[in-house]
Amino acid sequence: MNGLYHTPIKWLDDLIPLRYHAPMQYVATTKVTGGKLLRVKCDVESGASGNVLSAVSITGDFFMHPEDGVVQLEGALLGADRDAPIGEYVSRLNDVIVPGGFELIGFSASDVAQTLWNALHPEASVV
């Protein structure tokens, strides 16, 4: 036997990417001032730049004009740091709301930011 089958396959380690870690999923539901329901679901992935939001979904019984603006709100939060202060989330949302001329009815950027923060930090959220 030539030892081919007993030789460690070092090059294989280089071909297999680092272990894949599925994103952590978080969700929180809040009843905001005025009685509207707001739910934020998000995924957080760990990477070279830290723990960042990789997917965000904002749903509830609120209204927004134009209706497709919710997609832009969700996009504004992508890439945000999981441990960012609530103010950063509000700022990211307002950076889309103000220039887009969006009208939020029954909720605010602060409500979304607080609900997102509650999802990401369930241990600190007040019930």
N, CA and C atoms as a LAMMPS dump frame, in Angstrom:
ITEM: TIMESTEP
0
ITEM: NUMBER OF ATOMS
381
ITEM: BOX BOUNDS ff ff ff
-5.0000000000000000e+02 5.0000000000000000e+02
-5.0000000000000000e+02 5.0000000000000000e+02
-5.0000000000000000e+02 5.0000000000000000e+02
ITEM: ATOMS id mol type element x y z
1 1 1 N 0.838 -1.163 0
2 1 2 C 0 0 0
3 1 3 C 0.888 1.233 0
4 2 1 N 0.505 2.237 -0.748
5 2 2 C 1.354 3.409 -0.901
6 2 3 C 1.099 4.493 0.14
7 3 1 N 0.214 4.278 1.067
8 3 2 C -0.038 5.242 2.124
9 3 3 C -1.006 6.353 1.734
10 4 1 N -1.552 6.274 0.533
11 4 2 C -2.446 7.314 0.053
12 4 3 C -3.667 7.469 0.957
13 5 1 N -4.188 6.366 1.444
14 5 2 C -5.392 6.422 2.26
15 5 3 C -5.104 6.718 3.726
16 6 1 N -3.858 6.75 4.092
17 6 2 C -3.501 7.025 5.477
18 6 3 C -2.967 8.435 5.659
19 7 1 N -2.848 9.172 4.578
20 7 2 C -2.332 10.534 4.633
21 7 3 C -3.481 11.493 4.958
22 8 1 N -3.304 12.356 5.937
23 8 2 C -4.365 13.325 6.232
24 8 3 C -4.602 14.223 5.007
25 9 1 N -5.83 14.56 4.795
26 9 2 C -6.172 15.369 3.636
27 9 3 C -6.196 16.83 4.085
28 10 1 N -5.029 17.424 4.163
29 10 2 C -4.895 18.798 4.64
30 10 3 C -5.603 19.779 3.718
31 11 1 N -5.497 19.585 2.428
32 11 2 C -6.099 20.525 1.478
33 11 3 C -7.617 20.574 1.584
34 12 1 N -8.24 19.5 2.102
35 12 2 C -9.685 19.47 2.236
36 12 3 C -10.153 20.514 3.254
37 13 1 N -9.362 20.73 4.299
38 13 2 C -9.703 21.747 5.292
39 13 3 C -9.799 23.133 4.662
40 14 1 N -8.969 23.375 3.662
41 14 2 C -8.973 24.675 2.994
42 14 3 C -10.19 24.834 2.089
43 15 1 N -10.738 23.732 1.593
44 15 2 C -11.874 23.802 0.685
45 15 3 C -13.207 23.93 1.416
46 16 1 N -13.294 23.396 2.611
47 16 2 C -14.536 23.445 3.377
48 16 3 C -14.59 24.776 4.111
49 17 1 N -15.623 25.574 3.856
50 17 2 C -15.708 26.869 4.539
51 17 3 C -15.889 26.68 6.039
52 18 1 N -15.651 27.76 6.766
53 18 2 C -15.86 27.712 8.205
54 18 3 C -17.286 27.255 8.477
55 19 1 N -17.488 26.694 9.606
56 19 2 C -18.815 26.178 9.938
57 19 3 C -19.868 27.264 9.759
58 20 1 N -20.965 26.869 9.159
59 20 2 C -22.064 27.802 8.958
60 20 3 C -22.883 27.875 10.237
61 21 1 N -23.145 29.065 10.668
62 21 2 C -23.986 29.272 11.841
63 21 3 C -25.28 29.919 11.368
64 22 1 N -26.372 29.252 11.604
65 22 2 C -27.664 29.805 11.226
66 22 3 C -27.897 31.091 12.009
67 23 1 N -28.554 32.057 11.381
68 23 2 C -28.803 33.308 12.098
69 23 3 C -29.72 33.077 13.297
70 24 1 N -29.509 33.867 14.327
71 24 2 C -30.393 33.83 15.493
72 24 3 C -31.655 34.599 15.114
73 25 1 N -32.802 34.085 15.52
74 25 2 C -34.065 34.728 15.188
75 25 3 C -34.695 35.299 16.451
76 26 1 N -35.229 36.511 16.305
77 26 2 C -35.84 37.217 17.426
78 26 3 C -37.199 37.755 16.989
79 27 1 N -38.114 37.887 17.953
80 27 2 C -39.427 38.451 17.661
81 27 3 C -39.972 39.119 18.921
82 28 1 N -40.672 40.233 18.715
83 28 2 C -41.362 40.908 19.818
84 28 3 C -42.628 41.533 19.275
85 29 1 N -43.653 41.548 20.112
86 29 2 C -44.927 42.169 19.765
87 29 3 C -45.248 43.207 20.833
88 30 1 N -45.681 44.374 20.378
89 30 2 C -45.986 45.47 21.288
90 30 3 C -47.336 46.072 20.925
91 31 1 N -48.083 46.46 21.918
92 31 2 C -49.295 47.25 21.687
93 31 3 C -48.881 48.694 21.949
94 32 1 N -48.848 49.488 20.878
95 32 2 C -48.354 50.857 20.971
96 32 3 C -49.469 51.797 21.414
97 33 1 N -49.099 53.031 21.74
98 33 2 C -50.083 54.043 22.137
99 33 3 C -51.171 54.14 21.078
100 34 1 N -52.402 54.103 21.493
101 34 2 C -53.512 54.116 20.55
102 34 3 C -54.071 52.727 20.293
103 35 1 N -53.405 51.703 20.836
104 35 2 C -53.927 50.35 20.759
105 35 3 C -53.539 49.528 19.541
106 36 1 N -52.704 50.073 18.675
107 36 2 C -52.282 49.324 17.493
108 36 3 C -51.248 48.266 17.884
109 37 1 N -51.297 47.141 17.174
110 37 2 C -50.373 46.04 17.416
111 37 3 C -49.197 46.149 16.45
112 38 1 N -48.002 45.978 16.958
113 38 2 C -46.785 46.068 16.155
114 38 3 C -45.913 44.861 16.464
115 39 1 N -45.503 44.134 15.427
116 39 2 C -44.63 42.971 15.607
117 39 3 C -43.391 43.148 14.739
118 40 1 N -42.236 42.894 15.35
119 40 2 C -40.977 42.949 14.624
120 40 3 C -40.29 41.6 14.775
121 41 1 N -39.962 41.001 13.641
122 41 2 C -39.174 39.77 13.604
123 41 3 C -37.857 40.107 12.931
124 42 1 N -36.777 39.514 13.413
125 42 2 C -35.483 39.783 12.788
126 42 3 C -34.536 38.601 12.962
127 43 1 N -33.575 38.559 12.067
128 43 2 C -32.489 37.588 12.13
129 43 3 C -31.199 38.346 12.382
130 44 1 N -30.334 37.78 13.195
131 44 2 C -29.032 38.372 13.486
132 44 3 C -27.964 37.362 13.109
133 45 1 N -27.008 37.822 12.306
134 45 2 C -25.886 36.98 11.907
135 45 3 C -24.6 37.529 12.493
136 46 1 N -23.726 36.606 12.887
137 46 2 C -22.412 36.983 13.385
138 46 3 C -21.446 37.016 12.22
139 47 1 N -20.646 38.047 12.19
140 47 2 C -19.674 38.163 11.111
141 47 3 C -18.501 39.002 11.549
142 48 1 N -17.679 39.363 10.577
143 48 2 C -16.486 40.146 10.862
144 48 3 C -16.838 41.509 11.452
145 49 1 N -17.996 42.049 11.072
146 49 2 C -18.39 43.365 11.572
147 49 3 C -19.262 43.277 12.819
148 50 1 N -19.346 42.115 13.429
149 50 2 C -20.127 41.954 14.649
150 50 3 C -21.438 41.248 14.411
151 51 1 N -22.358 41.41 15.33
152 51 2 C -23.686 40.804 15.227
153 51 3 C -24.628 41.814 14.59
154 52 1 N -25.004 41.572 13.338
155 52 2 C -25.8 42.543 12.593
156 52 3 C -27.133 41.948 12.148
157 53 1 N -28.114 42.829 11.958
158 53 2 C -29.424 42.418 11.486
159 53 3 C -29.319 42.02 10.016
160 54 1 N -29.724 40.8 9.709
161 54 2 C -29.643 40.31 8.331
162 54 3 C -31.013 40.176 7.688
163 55 1 N -32.071 40.231 8.474
164 55 2 C -33.443 40.193 7.961
165 55 3 C -34.334 40.863 8.993
166 56 1 N -35.305 41.646 8.49
167 56 2 C -36.238 42.338 9.379
168 56 3 C -37.627 42.285 8.754
169 57 1 N -38.634 42.008 9.582
170 57 2 C -40.025 42.01 9.141
171 57 3 C -40.838 42.827 10.139
172 58 1 N -41.567 43.828 9.626
173 58 2 C -42.41 44.684 10.461
174 58 3 C -43.856 44.454 10.04
175 59 1 N -44.664 43.962 10.985
176 59 2 C -46.074 43.693 10.687
177 59 3 C -46.939 44.212 11.829
178 60 1 N -48.255 44.254 11.589
179 60 2 C -49.177 44.674 12.631
180 60 3 C -50.448 45.239 12.044
181 61 1 N -51.277 45.833 12.892
182 61 2 C -52.54 46.386 12.418
183 61 3 C -52.473 47.912 12.306
184 62 1 N -51.353 48.412 11.882
185 62 2 C -51.132 49.835 11.66
186 62 3 C -51.306 50.148 10.174
187 63 1 N -51.244 51.438 9.852
188 63 2 C -51.338 51.871 8.464
189 63 3 C -50.131 52.73 8.121
190 64 1 N -49.767 52.681 6.857
191 64 2 C -48.651 53.489 6.368
192 64 3 C -48.926 53.845 4.918
193 65 1 N -48.674 55.102 4.576
194 65 2 C -48.835 55.533 3.182
195 65 3 C -47.503 56.042 2.674
196 66 1 N -47.033 55.608 1.522
197 66 2 C -47.583 54.493 0.756
198 66 3 C -47.321 53.166 1.476
199 67 1 N -48.167 52.183 1.181
200 67 2 C -48.11 50.901 1.889
201 67 3 C -46.788 50.167 1.685
202 68 1 N -46.185 50.306 0.511
203 68 2 C -44.926 49.588 0.268
204 68 3 C -43.743 50.22 1.004
205 69 1 N -43.991 51.283 1.744
206 69 2 C -42.934 51.916 2.529
207 69 3 C -42.403 51.028 3.639
208 70 1 N -43.201 50.071 4.089
209 70 2 C -42.751 49.161 5.151
210 70 3 C -41.493 48.416 4.701
211 71 1 N -41.441 48.048 3.425
212 71 2 C -40.264 47.348 2.902
213 71 3 C -39.029 48.234 3.046
214 72 1 N -39.191 49.523 2.823
215 72 2 C -38.058 50.444 2.965
216 72 3 C -37.659 50.626 4.428
217 73 1 N -38.641 50.612 5.312
218 73 2 C -38.316 50.666 6.748
219 73 3 C -37.5 49.444 7.153
220 74 1 N -37.937 48.283 6.684
221 74 2 C -37.209 47.041 6.995
222 74 3 C -35.786 47.108 6.446
223 75 1 N -35.647 47.608 5.227
224 75 2 C -34.325 47.715 4.61
225 75 3 C -33.407 48.677 5.343
226 76 1 N -33.982 49.72 5.929
227 76 2 C -33.177 50.702 6.655
228 76 3 C -32.509 50.096 7.885
229 77 1 N -33.1 49.041 8.405
230 77 2 C -32.558 48.41 9.619
231 77 3 C -31.534 47.322 9.323
232 78 1 N -31.466 46.878 8.075
233 78 2 C -30.5 45.831 7.721
234 78 3 C -29.074 46.327 7.935
235 79 1 N -28.261 45.485 8.531
236 79 2 C -26.868 45.833 8.78
237 79 3 C -26.643 46.565 10.084
238 80 1 N -27.724 46.925 10.773
239 80 2 C -27.577 47.592 12.07
240 80 3 C -27.011 46.612 13.091
241 81 1 N -26.245 47.133 13.999
242 81 2 C -25.651 46.313 15.057
243 81 3 C -26.727 45.877 16.043
244 82 1 N -26.662 44.626 16.445
245 82 2 C -27.634 44.087 17.401
246 82 3 C -27.627 44.868 18.703
247 83 1 N -26.474 45.332 19.129
248 83 2 C -26.348 46.004 20.413
249 83 3 C -26.373 47.524 20.309
250 84 1 N -26.836 48.037 19.174
251 84 2 C -26.936 49.488 19.005
252 84 3 C -27.985 50.049 19.955
253 85 1 N -27.833 51.316 20.336
254 85 2 C -28.871 51.936 21.165
255 85 3 C -30.134 52.167 20.334
256 86 1 N -31.256 52.301 21.008
257 86 2 C -32.531 52.514 20.331
258 86 3 C -32.465 53.727 19.414
259 87 1 N -31.75 54.751 19.839
260 87 2 C -31.632 55.974 19.04
261 87 3 C -31.07 55.734 17.656
262 88 1 N -30.157 54.768 17.518
263 88 2 C -29.612 54.47 16.191
264 88 3 C -30.68 53.863 15.289
265 89 1 N -31.517 53.011 15.847
266 89 2 C -32.604 52.423 15.057
267 89 3 C -33.596 53.51 14.623
268 90 1 N -33.928 54.43 15.541
269 90 2 C -34.839 55.53 15.215
270 90 3 C -34.239 56.377 14.099
271 91 1 N -32.958 56.67 14.201
272 91 2 C -32.277 57.48 13.195
273 91 3 C -32.305 56.812 11.827
274 92 1 N -32.024 55.519 11.786
275 92 2 C -32.049 54.786 10.516
276 92 3 C -33.447 54.825 9.895
277 93 1 N -34.466 54.668 10.736
278 93 2 C -35.842 54.689 10.238
279 93 3 C -36.217 56.08 9.721
280 94 1 N -35.873 57.108 10.488
281 94 2 C -36.187 58.479 10.076
282 94 3 C -35.441 58.884 8.811
283 95 1 N -34.275 58.299 8.586
284 95 2 C -33.519 58.578 7.356
285 95 3 C -34.263 58.09 6.118
286 96 1 N -35.235 57.212 6.296
287 96 2 C -36.065 56.72 5.191
288 96 3 C -37.43 57.417 5.204
289 97 1 N -37.989 57.613 6.382
290 97 2 C -39.341 58.164 6.509
291 97 3 C -39.411 59.603 6.009
292 98 1 N -38.504 60.446 6.467
293 98 2 C -38.567 61.871 6.145
294 98 3 C -38.382 62.13 4.647
295 99 1 N -37.283 61.653 4.034
296 99 2 C -37.139 61.941 2.6
297 99 3 C -38.18 61.242 1.732
298 100 1 N -38.69 60.103 2.194
299 100 2 C -39.69 59.369 1.427
300 100 3 C -41.093 59.938 1.563
301 101 1 N -41.269 60.864 2.517
302 101 2 C -42.58 61.452 2.745
303 101 3 C -43.603 60.442 3.226
304 102 1 N -43.15 59.435 3.95
305 102 2 C -44.059 58.401 4.435
306 102 3 C -44.92 58.931 5.577
307 103 1 N -46.155 58.468 5.617
308 103 2 C -47.066 58.804 6.695
309 103 3 C -47.335 57.536 7.495
310 104 1 N -46.933 57.556 8.769
311 104 2 C -47.156 56.426 9.661
312 104 3 C -48.399 56.713 10.489
313 105 1 N -49.373 55.814 10.428
314 105 2 C -50.638 56.015 11.124
315 105 3 C -50.796 54.911 12.165
316 106 1 N -50.829 55.309 13.422
317 106 2 C -51.018 54.349 14.496
318 106 3 C -49.723 53.838 15.097
319 107 1 N -48.594 54.318 14.597
320 107 2 C -47.294 53.93 15.161
321 107 3 C -46.259 54.956 14.737
322 108 1 N -45.082 54.873 15.323
323 108 2 C -44.008 55.818 15.006
324 108 3 C -42.693 55.06 14.826
325 109 1 N -41.69 55.777 14.356
326 109 2 C -40.356 55.188 14.23
327 109 3 C -39.853 54.739 15.6
328 110 1 N -40.17 55.508 16.623
329 110 2 C -39.755 55.138 17.985
330 110 3 C -40.413 53.84 18.435
331 111 1 N -41.68 53.639 18.045
332 111 2 C -42.374 52.394 18.389
333 111 3 C -41.693 51.189 17.737
334 112 1 N -41.327 51.338 16.465
335 112 2 C -40.642 50.246 15.753
336 112 3 C -39.297 49.971 16.404
337 113 1 N -38.553 51.046 16.692
338 113 2 C -37.225 50.892 17.298
339 113 3 C -37.313 50.22 18.666
340 114 1 N -38.285 50.63 19.476
341 114 2 C -38.44 50.028 20.811
342 114 3 C -38.825 48.557 20.707
343 115 1 N -39.712 48.231 19.776
344 115 2 C -40.128 46.837 19.604
345 115 3 C -38.963 45.993 19.107
346 116 1 N -38.175 46.543 18.176
347 116 2 C -36.978 45.841 17.698
348 116 3 C -36.016 45.608 18.85
349 117 1 N -35.767 46.63 19.64
350 117 2 C -34.847 46.493 20.774
351 117 3 C -35.36 45.449 21.753
352 118 1 N -36.676 45.436 22.006
353 118 2 C -37.263 44.435 22.901
354 118 3 C -37.056 43.027 22.349
355 119 1 N -37.162 42.874 21.029
356 119 2 C -36.938 41.558 20.424
357 119 3 C -35.492 41.125 20.62
358 120 1 N -34.579 42.047 20.406
359 120 2 C -33.147 41.716 20.482
360 120 3 C -32.646 41.55 21.906
361 121 1 N -33.356 42.102 22.861
362 121 2 C -32.927 42.062 24.271
363 121 3 C -34.081 41.612 25.159
364 122 1 N -34.562 40.384 24.964
365 122 2 C -35.729 39.927 25.744
366 122 3 C -35.457 39.9 27.252
367 123 1 N -34.203 39.734 27.624
368 123 2 C -33.882 39.676 29.04
369 123 3 C -34.043 41.026 29.724
370 124 1 N -34.007 42.106 28.952
371 124 2 C -34.097 43.45 29.526
372 124 3 C -35.45 44.107 29.289
373 125 1 N -36.286 43.47 28.481
374 125 2 C -37.576 44.075 28.144
375 125 3 C -38.532 44.044 29.322
376 126 1 N -39.298 45.084 29.436
377 126 2 C -40.317 45.162 30.481
378 126 3 C -41.592 44.56 29.933
379 127 1 N -42.187 43.661 30.694
380 127 2 C -43.418 43.005 30.245
381 127 3 C -44.617 43.783 30.707
